[in-house]
Amino acid sequence: MSPVSPSIVVKGFSFRYRGRRRATLQDVSFAVSPGEMLLILGPSGCGKSTLALCLNGLIPHGIDGEMSGEVRVAGHDVHDTPVSEMARSVGMVFQDADTQFCMLRVDDEVAFGLENLRVPRGEMSARIRSALETVGLAGDERTRIDRLSGGARQRLALACVLAIEPSVVVFDEPTSNLDPTGAEEVFAVISRLRARGGHTIVVVEHRLDHLIGFVDRILMLGRDGTVRASGSPVEVLRDHGDELDVAGIWVPQVGELIHHLVKRGVQIDSYPLTVDQAADSLAGLLARSGQDGLSVKNGPFEERPPDPDRPSDLAPRAQRWATYDASPWSAQDSPARSTAIEISGLSYRYPTGRVALRDVSLTIPEGSFYALVGPNGAGKSTLASHLIGSIRPAPGAIHLFGRDLRSMAPSELAEWVGYVFQNPEHQFVAGTVYDELAFGLRVRERPEVEIKERVDVLLDEFDLSALAQANPFTLSHGEKRRLSVASMLILGPRILVLDEPTFGQDRRNTTALMGMLARLNEAGRTIVMITHDVRLVAEYARRVGVLVDGSLSFEGEPDQLFGHPSVLERAHLVVPPILELSRRLNSADRSFPAVATVSRAAEALDRRLDLVPGGRRSLVRP
């Protein structure tokens, strides 16, 4: 019996974008078997999305650059095959589904691709019906696309791909723009697609907790665009845990916790990847730790010197910037106020007639780290737009440090409130990264020597020094996000509003950015963070407000929010996987607390297993 040919073969592939000195991908080689699901991991800017674009022929046919090596997908050499021909074999689902849509209604959108490929009209109805059933949109054929939720729109994008019947489906961070419930919807469809067979699946994704359970293999790229590891999820997470940690690559929360225990010397019978697996493994470990049949072996604890490239060591670097006050006023000159933001009865209706905010009243004390959460379309960004004056509130509806926002000129308001947009490209105005950072200071006529000092600090802090002369629009998604945050931080506003600040970021840069925000908050800045990421809410926010259909439906501490399932459901949120795991362990062992962060779960396990700081203990069978 002859061996089955791989669906994807990449040999010695390298690619350098035009205008870049360094290649984004270097000497990449791997193969994917028919029906296999491959997950591509790597730090921000390592070339994950670039590799995805190579698989459907957009590189090299639609994007300029230098390419070498071989890429064959579904039997086609992408270098010699037009994109139109590759589209019959390779379907691509991008980050932003809306950029893929051309029609108004669901069924017309699915039909659009079929018409372009000249599929006979007699076949179209069956293909459209099958594709919509697969993604859970049967019955929505006549629905307007703009009335679908974010998750439903992303599932529609997949239906458009599936109707073409490609043998390979590539997902490039398909959940990055979605709230947690929408992301789970997409993961559920990918899981069904994987179980059904018939497609080779390649996924580039940061959210792994609900994906890792049905991945066949992981390809790990390094920051230099080379392959650093390839193997099953257990092999990569178990054998390359330290490298993943140093590179700052997102791993499932369960994986973080298990890696912590392994580093402390705890021997675990298996290497769990999911909450179910970890609950069984750790419950057994907790039970055995109190039995006489378990011996204890203590060993030396090796203290690790600080590593500037390790995520856990990046946060202290932020102290240099947090203490470097770039604001146009000094702390001594600022008025002593107890309330940073006071919103009273704020309502807003868009010219289209859609009601975005309904009688919202909210008080945020000075120095707060406040998270604003809720489903897509709940009114979060509309509320933020009022805070920066791009939507003018009614007189008396918003006060900043006791002053009516309506009384402030735009230039004055910009020195009080900084806003980082959800889409970084919406705020870029300069031709280079350096000039983008310098722009706000130059408008304020700061001395060029001072500008250079401040810009150099931010370039270093946000790992952008090597890109100082690059055009902001040529950066990766993660690099654009870091630049957008840095360009606002350089002005030193008293209130910083960030709309999805860690969107598209790897763990290293998320840790660095959130560490910097935490330091700024400790120094007195008020932080308002709009996010879908419940991990950030659990780890950094001290207060959280939930917007649903334009109304404030909950306000309190994060732990209180996670204890209200009905609120979470309405807000399209899910509890952090580590909280789900700790609750399962609490059910088996009442002494184990229910906690919402990996660090707190690790501390609880250390205490429960008597893993004292400064020592090392391993649990082994005699």
HELIX and SHEET records of a PDB file:
HELIX    1   1 LYS A   48  LEU A   55  1                                   8    
HELIX    2   2 LEU A   58  HIS A   61  1                                   4    
HELIX    3   3 VAL A   83  MET A   86  1                                   4    
HELIX    4   4 ALA A   97  GLN A  100  5                                   4    
HELIX    5   5 VAL A  106  ASN A  116  1                                  11    
HELIX    6   6 ARG A  121  THR A  134  1                                  14    
HELIX    7   7 ILE A  145  ARG A  147  5                                   3    
HELIX    8   8 GLY A  150  ALA A  163  1                                  14    
HELIX    9   9 PRO A  180  ARG A  196  1                                  17    
HELIX   10  10 ILE A  212  PHE A  214  5                                   3    
HELIX   11  11 PRO A  233  ASP A  239  1                                   7    
HELIX   12  12 GLY A  241  ALA A  247  1                                   7    
HELIX   13  13 GLN A  253  LYS A  263  1                                  11    
HELIX   14  14 VAL A  275  SER A  289  1                                  15    
HELIX   15  15 PRO A  311  LEU A  314  1                                   4    
HELIX   16  16 ALA A  315  ARG A  317  5                                   3    
HELIX   17  17 ALA A  318  ALA A  322  1                                   5    
HELIX   18  18 LYS A  380  LEU A  387  1                                   8    
HELIX   19  19 LEU A  405  SER A  407  5                                   3    
HELIX   20  20 PRO A  410  TRP A  416  1                                   7    
HELIX   21  21 PRO A  424  GLN A  427  5                                   4    
HELIX   22  22 VAL A  433  VAL A  443  1                                  11    
HELIX   23  23 GLU A  448  GLU A  461  1                                  14    
HELIX   24  24 SER A  465  LEU A  467  5                                   3    
HELIX   25  25 PRO A  472  THR A  474  5                                   3    
HELIX   26  26 HIS A  477  LEU A  489  1                                  13    
HELIX   27  27 ARG A  507  GLU A  522  1                                  16    
HELIX   28  28 VAL A  534  TYR A  540  1                                   7    
HELIX   29  29 PRO A  558  PHE A  562  1                                   5    
HELIX   30  30 PRO A  565  ARG A  570  1                                   6    
HELIX   31  31 PRO A  577  ALA A  588  1                                  12    
HELIX   32  32 VAL A  598  ARG A  608  1                                  11    
SHEET    1   A 4 LEU A  25  VAL A  32  0                                        
SHEET    2   A 4 ILE A   8  TYR A  17 -1                                        
SHEET    3   A 4 GLY A  65  VAL A  73 -1                                        
SHEET    4   A 4 HIS A  76  ASP A  77 -1                                        
SHEET    1   B 6 VAL A  90  VAL A  93  0                                        
SHEET    2   B 6 VAL A 168  ASP A 172  1                                        
SHEET    3   B 6 THR A 200  VAL A 204  1                                        
SHEET    4   B 6 MET A  37  LEU A  41  1                                        
SHEET    5   B 6 ARG A 217  LEU A 221  1                                        
SHEET    6   B 6 VAL A 227  GLY A 231 -1                                        
SHEET    1   C 2 SER A 295  GLY A 299  0                                        
SHEET    2   C 2 ARG A 616  VAL A 620 -1                                        
SHEET    1   D 4 VAL A 355  PRO A 365  0                                        
SHEET    2   D 4 THR A 339  ARG A 349 -1                                        
SHEET    3   D 4 ILE A 398  LEU A 400 -1                                        
SHEET    4   D 4 ARG A 403  ASP A 404 -1                                        
SHEET    1   E 6 VAL A 417  VAL A 420  0                                        
SHEET    2   E 6 ILE A 495  ASP A 499  1                                        
SHEET    3   E 6 THR A 526  ILE A 530  1                                        
SHEET    4   E 6 PHE A 369  VAL A 373  1                                        
SHEET    5   E 6 ARG A 543  VAL A 548  1                                        
SHEET    6   E 6 SER A 551  GLY A 556 -1                                        
END                                                                             
